[in-house]
Amino acid sequence: MGRGRQKAKQAKVARELKYNSGSTDFEALQAELSSARPNPDAGSDFEGDVEPDYSAWIDDEDEDEEDEDQ
C-alpha cells in the first residue's frame, strides 16, 4: 500500500474521531476532574519563595577559574 493511501486512511480515522466522537458523559468527566484537584491542606513542595541551596554543586575548579579571570 502506498504512502498516499495510508495517509488518506489515517486522515479519515482522525476526522471521524474529531467530529463523530459520540456522546460525552459530562457527569463522569466532572467527577474525574473534581477528584484530580490537589488537596489545599496537604501543603506544597514549593512553600514560599525559598530557593534551594546549590552551593554543594559548585566545583572548587569553577571558583579557581573565576579567580584567574579577575
ABEGO torsion letter per residue (X at the ends): XBAAAAAAAAAAAAAAAAABAEBBBAAAAAAAAAAABBBAAAEBABBEABBBBAAAABBAAAAAAAAAAX
